[in-house]
Amino acid sequence: MAHATSSTERSTNGKNDVPEQPTDLPKEAFPAILKRTFKQFGEDQLTTWAAALTYFGVLSLFPMLLALVSVLGVIGPSATQPLLDNLSSVAPGPAKDILTNVLTSLESNQGGSTVALIIGLAAAIWAASGYIGAFMDASNNVWDVPEGRPIWKKIPVRLGVTVALLVLLTVTALAVVFTGPVAQKAGDVIGLGGTFVDVWSIAKWPILLLIVSFMISLLYWACPNVKQPGFPWVTPGGLFAVVLWLLASLLFAFYVSKFSSYNKTYGSLGGVIVFLTWLWITNIIVLLGAELNSEMERSRAIRGGHPPEQEPYLPLRDEPKTDG
């Protein structure tokens, strides 16, 4: 859809100080970018898209957890316990209970032959890729571009991003698992002992935030049908989404524990409603971060002389086929 153009953007057209990256934009451009981000968030109906992503997320979450538990199972039967212990840090109470029950059930059912494990892992990755496919459609809506990639290109992207996210989730899980006696042994090996445990207990959290931000940035880069300049290891939208998600999760958990009447209203389904609402809020925030990246790229393109009324602001990966 067409965007309005601010005088700040128009005044820079044709000048030589064109930012090479959206992060190089001058500070005075960001108030207008944030204003457009929230405006376009409403016009693009991203709360509705977030609801669709929540549906696909529920279908994909448990296969992804199955794949994660299968990988962690190689380490040992107790590898998932630190994950369970840390769920309360981000998930609201009822949502934490659901995830805890699922992880515990998946862990107890691990076993069988290597072939069965590989087949189960492959099936879980395929099922989990459904969310990535839905996010590709939502990303195209954010960037206001058509989907031109043929199915033989989309499926490898879906599976590739899913596998990459699984690897990053495993790294994140290992960082959480790497605590207590394990961290103490590592500290003893390098000669730091308990000092290493103390340092790691603090340092792991910013490292985890960077990994999660990179996971979101990977979604932002791989999913839309646009050629973005370079590979963004960390994007402003990704960092914005991570920080906002942490704040929203804490506030939602506080609301659920202090003021909510979900259990009275929905009975035994109260925990499920809280879990779905939390996933919906999560997807809203992730899409808001994608919208921020899109608007920053738009501002950069306009400063480079791109006509404001001409979309898209970046070249497409694949042009849609037309009849004739």
Residue frames relative to the residue before (quaternion, step in Angstrom):
aa qw qx qy qz dx dy dz
M 1.0000 0.0000 0.0000 0.0000 0.00 0.00 0.00
A 0.5893 -0.5915 0.4176 0.3585 3.53 -1.19 0.50
H 0.2445 -0.7560 0.5928 0.1313 3.54 -1.15 0.72
A 0.4532 -0.6240 0.5517 0.3177 3.53 -1.23 0.48
T 0.2821 -0.7696 0.5550 0.1416 3.56 -1.11 0.70
S 0.3614 -0.7447 0.5208 0.2087 3.56 -0.79 1.01
S 0.6170 -0.5546 0.4080 0.3811 3.55 -1.23 0.47
T 0.5864 0.5790 -0.3697 0.4293 3.59 1.12 -0.61
E 0.6675 0.4866 -0.2970 0.4791 3.57 0.99 -0.85
R 0.6845 0.5038 -0.3002 0.4330 3.57 0.84 -0.98
S 0.6553 0.5474 -0.3243 0.4072 3.57 0.99 -0.77
T 0.6937 0.4703 -0.2817 0.4672 3.58 1.18 -0.41
N 0.4586 0.6897 -0.4584 0.3222 3.60 1.21 -0.21
G 0.8047 0.2861 -0.2181 0.4722 3.51 -0.98 0.87
K 0.5872 0.5645 -0.3895 0.4300 3.60 1.17 -0.14
N 0.5609 -0.6413 0.4233 0.3080 3.52 -1.27 0.38
D 0.6090 0.5694 -0.3611 0.4177 3.60 1.24 -0.20
V 0.1755 0.8032 -0.5424 0.1731 3.56 0.84 1.03
P 0.4255 -0.7093 0.4906 0.2741 3.63 -0.71 0.98
E 0.4236 -0.6947 0.5189 0.2621 3.57 -0.98 0.85
Q 0.7753 0.1533 -0.0743 0.6082 3.56 1.15 -0.67
P 0.6176 -0.5477 0.3963 0.4020 3.61 -1.13 0.48
T 0.6328 0.5453 -0.3392 0.4325 3.60 1.10 -0.63
D 0.6259 0.5395 -0.3358 0.4521 3.61 1.27 -0.25
L 0.4038 0.7206 -0.4752 0.3031 3.59 1.25 0.06
P 0.5279 -0.6305 0.4545 0.3423 3.62 -1.05 0.66
K 0.6493 -0.5587 0.3561 0.3735 3.54 -1.17 0.63
E 0.6507 0.5459 -0.3330 0.4095 3.59 1.00 -0.77
A 0.5992 0.5758 -0.3653 0.4195 3.61 1.23 -0.26
F 0.6140 0.6346 -0.3440 0.3192 3.59 1.08 -0.62
P 0.5956 0.5459 -0.4024 0.4305 3.67 0.93 -0.52
A 0.6676 0.4808 -0.3011 0.4822 3.59 0.97 -0.84
I 0.6251 0.5379 -0.3381 0.4535 3.59 1.05 -0.75
L 0.6693 0.4903 -0.3023 0.4693 3.59 0.89 -0.89
K 0.6308 0.5305 -0.3352 0.4564 3.58 0.99 -0.80
R 0.6805 0.4742 -0.2887 0.4782 3.59 0.91 -0.91
T 0.5957 0.5838 -0.3650 0.4137 3.59 1.05 -0.75
F 0.7143 0.4315 -0.2596 0.4860 3.58 0.81 -0.96
K 0.6115 0.5407 -0.3512 0.4586 3.59 1.10 -0.63
Q 0.7022 0.4536 -0.2642 0.4811 3.56 0.87 -0.96
F 0.5523 0.6009 -0.3897 0.4268 3.57 1.15 -0.56
G 0.6892 0.4568 -0.2747 0.4908 3.57 0.97 -0.83
E 0.6827 0.4992 -0.2971 0.4431 3.58 0.88 -0.92
D 0.6899 0.4629 -0.2751 0.4838 3.58 1.10 -0.67
Q 0.3711 -0.7650 0.4581 0.2591 3.60 1.33 0.07
L 0.1697 0.8467 -0.4891 0.1225 3.54 0.97 0.88
T 0.5525 0.5694 -0.4240 0.4367 3.61 1.16 -0.24
T 0.6323 0.5103 -0.3245 0.4842 3.57 1.13 -0.68
W 0.6398 0.5053 -0.3196 0.4829 3.57 1.01 -0.82
A 0.6257 0.5361 -0.3391 0.4541 3.59 1.04 -0.72
A 0.6207 0.5288 -0.3397 0.4687 3.58 1.09 -0.69
A 0.6433 0.5061 -0.3192 0.4775 3.59 1.01 -0.81
L 0.6586 0.5016 -0.3077 0.4690 3.58 0.98 -0.83
T 0.6000 0.5534 -0.3577 0.4536 3.58 1.10 -0.62
Y 0.6276 0.5291 -0.3271 0.4682 3.57 1.01 -0.82
F 0.7059 0.4307 -0.2671 0.4948 3.58 0.81 -0.99
G 0.6035 0.5692 -0.3559 0.4304 3.58 1.13 -0.61
V 0.6350 0.5152 -0.3285 0.4727 3.58 1.02 -0.79
L 0.6715 0.4924 -0.2988 0.4663 3.57 0.97 -0.85
S 0.7356 0.4275 -0.2225 0.4760 3.58 1.10 -0.71
L 0.5752 0.6434 -0.3779 0.3352 3.57 1.11 -0.66
F 0.7240 0.4576 -0.2697 0.4402 3.57 0.76 -0.99
P 0.6160 0.4936 -0.3672 0.4919 3.65 1.02 -0.52
M 0.6376 0.5151 -0.3339 0.4655 3.59 1.03 -0.73
L 0.6447 0.5025 -0.3198 0.4792 3.59 1.01 -0.76
L 0.6098 0.5425 -0.3435 0.4646 3.57 1.09 -0.74
A 0.6579 0.4971 -0.3066 0.4755 3.57 0.95 -0.89
L 0.6524 0.5188 -0.3147 0.4541 3.59 0.97 -0.85
V 0.6665 0.4887 -0.3023 0.4750 3.59 0.91 -0.91
S 0.6183 0.5457 -0.3463 0.4472 3.60 1.05 -0.72
V 0.6678 0.4849 -0.2981 0.4796 3.57 0.98 -0.85
L 0.6796 0.4816 -0.2934 0.4691 3.59 0.91 -0.89
G 0.5679 0.6184 -0.3752 0.3928 3.57 1.17 -0.54
V 0.5589 0.5958 -0.3878 0.4269 3.57 1.21 -0.44
I 0.6433 0.5344 -0.3192 0.4457 3.58 1.11 -0.71
G 0.6905 -0.4043 0.3058 0.5161 3.55 0.92 -0.93
P 0.6534 -0.5583 0.3471 0.3753 3.57 -1.18 0.47
S 0.7180 0.4383 -0.2603 0.4739 3.62 1.14 -0.48
A 0.3938 0.7619 -0.4558 0.2380 3.60 1.24 0.12
T 0.6858 0.4916 -0.2979 0.4464 3.59 1.09 -0.59
Q 0.4940 0.6899 -0.4311 0.3069 3.60 1.17 -0.31
P 0.6513 0.4948 -0.3451 0.4603 3.66 0.88 -0.73
L 0.5950 0.5470 -0.3695 0.4584 3.59 1.11 -0.58
L 0.6571 0.5056 -0.3070 0.4673 3.56 0.93 -0.89
D 0.6588 0.5248 -0.3115 0.4399 3.58 0.99 -0.81
N 0.7463 0.4120 -0.2166 0.4758 3.60 1.10 -0.68
L 0.4290 0.7170 -0.4636 0.2950 3.61 1.22 -0.04
S 0.6355 0.5597 -0.3356 0.4126 3.57 1.02 -0.74
S 0.5565 0.6211 -0.3950 0.3854 3.59 1.22 -0.30
V 0.8103 0.2425 -0.1116 0.5217 3.60 1.08 -0.64
A 0.7367 0.4161 -0.2358 0.4781 3.60 1.01 -0.71
P 0.5064 -0.6240 0.4960 0.3289 3.60 -1.03 0.76
G 0.7403 -0.4814 0.2537 0.3948 3.57 -1.14 0.70
P 0.7356 0.4019 -0.2592 0.4798 3.65 0.57 -1.04
A 0.6288 0.5183 -0.3404 0.4692 3.61 1.05 -0.70
K 0.6230 0.5327 -0.3302 0.4679 3.56 1.05 -0.79
D 0.6457 0.5321 -0.3232 0.4420 3.59 0.95 -0.86
I 0.6504 0.5108 -0.3196 0.4625 3.59 0.96 -0.85
L 0.6783 0.4816 -0.2950 0.4700 3.59 0.86 -0.95
T 0.6309 0.5365 -0.3335 0.4505 3.58 1.02 -0.78
N 0.6629 0.5036 -0.3056 0.4621 3.58 0.91 -0.89
V 0.6594 0.5058 -0.3126 0.4600 3.57 0.97 -0.86
L 0.6770 0.4901 -0.3012 0.4591 3.59 0.84 -0.95
T 0.6458 0.5177 -0.3201 0.4610 3.58 0.98 -0.81
S 0.6605 0.5040 -0.3029 0.4670 3.57 0.98 -0.87
L 0.6609 0.5041 -0.3106 0.4612 3.57 0.93 -0.88
E 0.6530 0.5187 -0.3155 0.4528 3.57 0.98 -0.83
S 0.6829 0.4956 -0.2935 0.4493 3.59 0.93 -0.85
N 0.7043 0.4539 -0.2615 0.4791 3.58 1.19 -0.53
Q 0.4309 0.6964 -0.4733 0.3245 3.58 1.25 0.12
G 0.4520 0.6599 -0.5146 0.3091 3.53 -1.11 0.66
G 0.5361 0.6286 -0.4528 0.3354 3.53 -1.28 -0.09
S 0.7069 -0.4735 0.3301 0.4089 3.52 -1.34 0.01
T 0.6501 -0.5093 0.3944 0.4030 3.53 -1.32 0.30
V 0.6253 0.5409 -0.3380 0.4497 3.58 1.02 -0.78
A 0.6579 0.5013 -0.3098 0.4689 3.58 0.94 -0.88
L 0.6297 0.5344 -0.3303 0.4570 3.57 1.06 -0.77
I 0.6664 0.4994 -0.3021 0.4640 3.59 0.92 -0.90
I 0.6559 0.5019 -0.3128 0.4691 3.58 0.93 -0.88
G 0.6648 0.5018 -0.3024 0.4635 3.57 0.94 -0.87
L 0.6450 0.5189 -0.3151 0.4641 3.57 1.03 -0.79
A 0.6540 0.5066 -0.3099 0.4686 3.59 0.98 -0.86
A 0.6546 0.5030 -0.3127 0.4697 3.59 0.96 -0.84
A 0.6437 0.5209 -0.3214 0.4593 3.58 1.02 -0.79
I 0.6446 0.5125 -0.3218 0.4671 3.60 0.99 -0.81
W 0.6443 0.5154 -0.3257 0.4616 3.59 0.96 -0.83
A 0.6723 0.4878 -0.3013 0.4682 3.58 0.91 -0.88
A 0.6721 0.5044 -0.3003 0.4513 3.58 0.96 -0.86
S 0.5991 0.5867 -0.3633 0.4061 3.60 1.14 -0.53
G 0.4823 0.6692 -0.4403 0.3546 3.60 1.22 -0.19
Y 0.6257 0.5289 -0.3383 0.4630 3.58 1.05 -0.71
I 0.6429 0.5228 -0.3285 0.4533 3.58 0.95 -0.83
G 0.6291 0.5322 -0.3344 0.4573 3.58 1.01 -0.77
A 0.6622 0.4864 -0.3024 0.4832 3.58 0.99 -0.82
F 0.6514 0.5102 -0.3230 0.4594 3.58 1.01 -0.75
M 0.5784 0.5654 -0.3767 0.4516 3.60 1.12 -0.54
D 0.6619 0.4899 -0.3029 0.4797 3.59 0.95 -0.85
A 0.6600 0.5019 -0.3104 0.4649 3.59 0.94 -0.86
S 0.6410 0.5283 -0.3244 0.4526 3.60 1.02 -0.78
N 0.6310 0.5202 -0.3346 0.4683 3.57 1.01 -0.75
N 0.6303 0.5221 -0.3292 0.4710 3.57 1.07 -0.69
V 0.6268 0.5333 -0.3306 0.4620 3.59 1.04 -0.77
W 0.7496 0.3896 -0.2048 0.4943 3.58 0.91 -0.94
D 0.3693 -0.7521 0.4698 0.2780 3.60 1.31 -0.07
V 0.5026 0.6226 -0.4402 0.4073 3.56 0.90 0.96
P 0.4781 -0.6474 0.4988 0.3218 3.60 -1.17 0.49
E 0.4684 -0.6330 0.5276 0.3187 3.56 -1.27 0.33
G 0.0452 -0.8352 0.5479 -0.0125 3.55 -0.39 1.24
R 0.5316 0.6459 -0.4133 0.3597 3.59 1.22 -0.19
P 0.4119 -0.7039 0.5129 0.2678 3.60 -0.81 0.92
I 0.6971 -0.5016 0.3183 0.4015 3.55 -1.25 0.46
W 0.6616 0.5157 -0.3194 0.4407 3.58 1.05 -0.71
K 0.6488 0.4452 -0.3250 0.5246 3.58 1.29 -0.08
K 0.6515 0.5431 -0.3220 0.4205 3.58 1.01 -0.80
I 0.6596 0.5282 -0.3263 0.4236 3.59 0.89 -0.89
P 0.6611 0.4776 -0.3376 0.4700 3.67 0.85 -0.75
V 0.6182 0.5273 -0.3506 0.4657 3.60 1.06 -0.68
R 0.6383 0.5338 -0.3204 0.4526 3.58 0.92 -0.93
L 0.7191 0.4442 -0.2565 0.4688 3.55 0.77 -1.05
G 0.6453 0.5360 -0.3232 0.4380 3.58 0.98 -0.84
V 0.6683 0.4797 -0.2990 0.4836 3.57 0.93 -0.89
T 0.6319 0.5370 -0.3346 0.4477 3.60 0.99 -0.79
V 0.6662 0.4865 -0.3015 0.4781 3.58 0.91 -0.90
A 0.6425 0.5246 -0.3235 0.4553 3.59 0.96 -0.86
L 0.6634 0.4922 -0.3042 0.4744 3.58 0.96 -0.85
L 0.6206 0.5346 -0.3417 0.4608 3.59 1.06 -0.73
V 0.6381 0.5178 -0.3234 0.4692 3.59 0.99 -0.84
L 0.6834 0.4801 -0.2867 0.4693 3.57 0.92 -0.92
L 0.6148 0.5275 -0.3414 0.4768 3.59 1.10 -0.68
T 0.6370 0.5225 -0.3239 0.4651 3.56 1.04 -0.77
V 0.6332 0.5173 -0.3240 0.4759 3.58 1.00 -0.83
T 0.6433 0.5178 -0.3133 0.4690 3.56 1.00 -0.87
A 0.6625 0.5033 -0.3024 0.4651 3.56 0.94 -0.91
L 0.6466 0.5161 -0.3230 0.4595 3.59 0.99 -0.80
A 0.6187 0.5363 -0.3442 0.4594 3.57 1.07 -0.70
V 0.6557 0.4858 -0.3038 0.4917 3.56 1.10 -0.73
V 0.6552 0.5169 -0.3063 0.4579 3.57 0.99 -0.88
F 0.6469 0.5425 -0.3114 0.4362 3.56 1.12 -0.76
T 0.4375 0.6605 -0.4763 0.3814 3.56 0.55 1.23
G 0.7922 0.3591 -0.2164 0.4435 3.54 -1.33 -0.02
P 0.8534 -0.0534 0.0499 0.5161 3.58 -0.89 -0.95
V 0.6223 0.5461 -0.3506 0.4377 3.60 1.04 -0.74
A 0.6800 0.4707 -0.2851 0.4845 3.57 0.89 -0.94
Q 0.6175 0.5489 -0.3433 0.4468 3.59 1.06 -0.72
K 0.6491 0.5075 -0.3169 0.4698 3.58 0.97 -0.85
A 0.6453 0.5103 -0.3207 0.4694 3.58 0.99 -0.84
G 0.6452 0.5200 -0.3178 0.4608 3.58 1.01 -0.79
D 0.6410 0.5177 -0.3210 0.4669 3.57 1.04 -0.76
V 0.6359 0.5454 -0.3299 0.4351 3.58 1.02 -0.82
I 0.7601 0.3585 -0.1998 0.5037 3.59 0.91 -0.90
G 0.5724 -0.6601 0.3468 0.3411 3.57 1.28 0.21
L 0.5776 0.5990 -0.3776 0.4061 3.60 1.22 0.32
G 0.2652 -0.8154 0.4829 0.1780 3.56 1.24 -0.34
G 0.8526 -0.1069 0.1021 0.5012 3.52 -0.96 -0.96
T 0.5467 0.6135 -0.4052 0.4008 3.60 1.16 -0.44
F 0.6385 0.5254 -0.3255 0.4586 3.57 1.01 -0.82
V 0.6311 0.5361 -0.3339 0.4504 3.59 0.99 -0.83
D 0.6694 0.5004 -0.3002 0.4598 3.58 0.93 -0.90
V 0.6687 0.4932 -0.3009 0.4680 3.58 0.93 -0.90
W 0.6823 0.4970 -0.2956 0.4473 3.58 0.89 -0.93
S 0.6156 0.5648 -0.3518 0.4222 3.60 1.02 -0.73
I 0.6936 0.4154 -0.2637 0.5261 3.59 1.21 -0.50
A 0.7055 0.5003 -0.2754 0.4196 3.58 0.84 -1.01
K 0.6023 0.6015 -0.3766 0.3654 3.60 1.05 -0.61
W 0.6350 0.5697 -0.3496 0.3874 3.61 1.03 -0.67
P 0.6732 0.4367 -0.3276 0.4988 3.67 0.84 -0.70
I 0.6030 0.5427 -0.3629 0.4583 3.59 1.10 -0.60
L 0.6500 0.5091 -0.3094 0.4718 3.58 0.97 -0.85
L 0.6389 0.5230 -0.3285 0.4587 3.59 0.99 -0.79
L 0.6503 0.5051 -0.3173 0.4704 3.59 1.00 -0.79
I 0.6392 0.5168 -0.3317 0.4629 3.59 1.00 -0.77
V 0.6622 0.4918 -0.3068 0.4748 3.59 0.91 -0.89
S 0.6342 0.5221 -0.3274 0.4669 3.59 1.01 -0.79
F 0.6441 0.5096 -0.3186 0.4732 3.58 1.03 -0.76
M 0.6148 0.5443 -0.3454 0.4543 3.59 1.02 -0.75
I 0.6705 0.4795 -0.2971 0.4818 3.57 0.94 -0.88
S 0.6434 0.5213 -0.3227 0.4585 3.59 0.99 -0.82
L 0.6020 0.5484 -0.3497 0.4632 3.58 1.11 -0.66
L 0.6280 0.5199 -0.3242 0.4798 3.58 1.01 -0.80
Y 0.6734 0.5104 -0.2934 0.4471 3.56 0.89 -0.97
W 0.7041 0.4686 -0.2691 0.4607 3.59 1.03 -0.76
A 0.7636 0.4284 -0.2155 0.4324 3.58 0.79 -1.02
C 0.7052 0.5431 -0.2787 0.3606 3.59 0.96 -0.80
P 0.7156 0.4294 -0.3093 0.4560 3.68 0.75 -0.78
N 0.4901 -0.6609 0.4934 0.2820 3.55 -1.22 0.58
V 0.5124 0.5929 -0.4567 0.4211 3.58 0.73 1.11
K 0.4026 -0.6885 0.5515 0.2444 3.54 -1.18 0.68
Q 0.1294 -0.8090 0.5715 0.0464 3.55 -0.31 1.25
P 0.5494 -0.6452 0.4140 0.3324 3.61 -1.01 0.75
G 0.8448 0.0210 -0.0447 0.5328 3.56 -0.55 1.17
F 0.4804 -0.6261 0.5151 0.3344 3.53 -1.35 -0.06
P 0.2483 -0.7996 0.5287 0.1396 3.60 -0.47 1.15
W 0.3166 -0.7626 0.5307 0.1912 3.57 -0.38 1.18
V 0.7641 -0.0073 0.0075 0.6450 3.53 1.11 -0.76
T 0.1515 -0.8017 0.5745 0.0647 3.59 -0.84 0.95
P 0.6255 -0.5273 0.4021 0.4111 3.59 -1.18 0.42
G 0.6503 0.5197 -0.3162 0.4550 3.57 1.00 -0.81
G 0.6441 0.5250 -0.3191 0.4557 3.57 1.05 -0.76
L 0.6676 0.4822 -0.2976 0.4830 3.58 0.91 -0.89
F 0.6289 0.5384 -0.3213 0.4597 3.55 1.01 -0.87
A 0.6722 0.5041 -0.2956 0.4546 3.57 0.92 -0.93
V 0.6565 0.5173 -0.3223 0.4445 3.61 0.91 -0.86
V 0.6814 0.4817 -0.2946 0.4657 3.58 0.84 -0.98
L 0.6753 0.4892 -0.2982 0.4645 3.57 0.90 -0.92
W 0.6373 0.5343 -0.3285 0.4478 3.59 1.04 -0.76
L 0.6394 0.5159 -0.3284 0.4659 3.58 0.97 -0.80
L 0.6649 0.4941 -0.3024 0.4716 3.57 0.92 -0.89
A 0.6717 0.5000 -0.3006 0.4566 3.57 0.91 -0.93
S 0.6438 0.5215 -0.3256 0.4556 3.60 0.98 -0.79
L 0.6562 0.5031 -0.3120 0.4678 3.57 0.97 -0.84
L 0.6707 0.4922 -0.2981 0.4680 3.58 0.93 -0.90
F 0.6620 0.5003 -0.3091 0.4646 3.58 0.97 -0.85
A 0.6320 0.5200 -0.3293 0.4710 3.59 1.02 -0.78
F 0.6441 0.5122 -0.3188 0.4702 3.58 1.00 -0.81
Y 0.6503 0.5186 -0.3123 0.4590 3.57 0.97 -0.88
V 0.6656 0.5107 -0.3051 0.4508 3.58 0.90 -0.94
S 0.7149 0.4665 -0.2627 0.4497 3.58 0.93 -0.90
K 0.7752 0.3818 -0.1852 0.4679 3.59 1.05 -0.71
F 0.8447 0.2219 -0.0627 0.4830 3.57 0.82 -0.96
S 0.5966 0.6235 -0.3641 0.3504 3.57 1.14 -0.52
S 0.1793 -0.7610 0.6130 0.1139 3.55 -1.23 0.60
Y 0.1437 0.8327 -0.5220 0.1167 3.58 1.11 0.72
N 0.6796 0.4977 -0.3052 0.4442 3.58 0.86 -0.92
K 0.6545 0.5012 -0.3165 0.4693 3.59 1.02 -0.75
T 0.7038 0.4736 -0.2642 0.4588 3.56 1.00 -0.86
Y 0.8201 0.2570 -0.0944 0.5024 3.57 0.81 -1.03
G 0.4175 -0.7254 0.4663 0.2864 3.60 1.23 -0.05
S 0.8445 -0.1115 0.1046 0.5133 3.55 -0.92 -0.95
L 0.6302 0.5312 -0.3352 0.4564 3.60 1.23 -0.33
G 0.4002 0.7532 -0.4558 0.2547 3.59 1.25 -0.11
G 0.6634 0.5080 -0.3059 0.4564 3.57 0.93 -0.88
V 0.6388 0.5216 -0.3223 0.4648 3.57 1.03 -0.79
I 0.6471 0.5198 -0.3193 0.4574 3.59 0.96 -0.86
V 0.6434 0.5102 -0.3182 0.4738 3.59 0.97 -0.85
F 0.6501 0.5243 -0.3123 0.4527 3.58 0.94 -0.90
L 0.6823 0.4785 -0.2893 0.4710 3.60 0.87 -0.93
T 0.6397 0.5219 -0.3268 0.4599 3.58 1.00 -0.79
W 0.6421 0.5160 -0.3173 0.4699 3.57 1.01 -0.81
L 0.6469 0.4996 -0.3211 0.4783 3.60 0.96 -0.78
W 0.6336 0.5299 -0.3261 0.4598 3.58 1.01 -0.80
I 0.6482 0.5003 -0.3132 0.4811 3.59 0.93 -0.86
T 0.6266 0.5426 -0.3289 0.4526 3.58 1.00 -0.83
N 0.6960 0.4664 -0.2791 0.4692 3.59 0.85 -0.92
I 0.5847 0.5567 -0.3699 0.4598 3.59 1.07 -0.63
I 0.6904 0.4850 -0.2807 0.4576 3.57 0.86 -0.97
V 0.6404 0.5167 -0.3297 0.4628 3.60 0.97 -0.80
L 0.6700 0.4784 -0.2986 0.4827 3.61 0.96 -0.80
L 0.6078 0.5405 -0.3538 0.4617 3.59 1.08 -0.63
G 0.6352 0.5140 -0.3230 0.4774 3.59 1.05 -0.72
A 0.6310 0.5172 -0.3281 0.4761 3.59 1.05 -0.75
E 0.6363 0.5242 -0.3208 0.4662 3.58 1.02 -0.79
L 0.6293 0.5294 -0.3313 0.4625 3.59 1.02 -0.77
N 0.6497 0.5029 -0.3182 0.4730 3.60 0.92 -0.85
S 0.6466 0.5281 -0.3151 0.4514 3.57 0.96 -0.87
E 0.6941 0.4710 -0.2820 0.4657 3.59 0.88 -0.89
M 0.6152 0.5243 -0.3488 0.4743 3.60 1.09 -0.59
E 0.6525 0.4949 -0.3128 0.4811 3.58 1.00 -0.79
R 0.6118 0.5457 -0.3402 0.4606 3.58 1.06 -0.73
S 0.6653 0.5001 -0.3038 0.4637 3.58 0.90 -0.93
R 0.6424 0.5193 -0.3236 0.4613 3.59 0.99 -0.80
A 0.6639 0.5116 -0.3063 0.4513 3.57 0.95 -0.91
I 0.6581 0.5050 -0.3153 0.4609 3.60 0.94 -0.84
R 0.6386 0.5124 -0.3257 0.4729 3.58 1.02 -0.73
G 0.6727 0.4788 -0.2901 0.4838 3.56 1.20 -0.45
G 0.6548 -0.5436 0.3007 0.4306 3.57 1.30 0.14
H 0.4289 0.6901 -0.4788 0.3326 3.60 1.23 0.14
P 0.4963 -0.6593 0.4651 0.3206 3.63 -0.83 0.90
P 0.4895 -0.7025 0.4273 0.2904 3.62 -0.69 1.04
E 0.7142 0.4642 -0.2628 0.4531 3.58 1.04 -0.75
Q 0.6336 0.5410 -0.3249 0.4476 3.59 1.27 -0.19
E 0.0391 -0.7917 0.6095 -0.0136 3.56 -0.66 1.15
P 0.5770 -0.1551 -0.7993 -0.0636 1.55 -2.23 1.17
Y 0.5513 -0.6265 0.4511 0.3163 3.55 -1.31 0.27
L 0.7197 0.2628 -0.2072 0.6083 3.55 1.35 -0.03
P 0.5634 -0.5919 0.4348 0.3782 3.62 -1.11 0.50
L 0.4974 -0.6553 0.4834 0.2992 3.56 -1.16 0.63
R 0.5307 -0.5871 0.4967 0.3563 3.55 -1.21 0.49
D 0.7853 -0.0239 0.0540 0.6164 3.56 0.97 -0.93
E 0.3769 -0.7137 0.5458 0.2250 3.55 -0.92 0.94
P 0.4863 -0.6510 0.4841 0.3244 3.61 -0.99 0.75
K 0.4659 -0.6769 0.4937 0.2845 3.55 -1.03 0.79
T 0.1591 -0.7724 0.6095 0.0809 3.54 -1.07 0.80
D 0.5122 -0.6412 0.4781 0.3130 3.54 -1.15 0.68
G 0.7101 0.4605 -0.3318 0.4166 3.52 -1.11 0.61
